[in-house]
Amino acid sequence: MKLSTIIIFCFLILGVSSQNWRTFPGEAVQGAKDMWRAYSDMREANYKGADKYFHARGNYDAARRGPGGAWAAKVISDAREGIQRITGHGAADSRADQAANRWGRSGKDPNHFRPAGLPKKY
């Protein structure tokens, strides 16, 4: 199968419209970087109760990149929660994480989940 056929098929699967097929891959890469930055900040902050904030913030930042960023945020969030369910992470906590993920991807302010006392750096 030709590479061009594979690429076109992937874009069809991803639902990429004709207007954004050129920008989608770059948005996805930048969105993945936003998700990584939020994860790194969460690990660095190591602040009790801040998990949902960082979930929302990573998804919010990624989705602002465009459809590719929103797609990357959804794929990464779903994969992370899937892995945590397999490893015994609580179902209720996973649902709350996914709610924070959707909140951020929808463009709502991630500070809704910001715990009191979290350093302003984040």
Summary of the structure (lengths in Angstrom):
residues: 122
radius of gyration: 15.8
end to end distance: 46.4
largest distance: 55.3
contacts: 366
relative contact order: 0.17
helix: 70%
strand: 0%
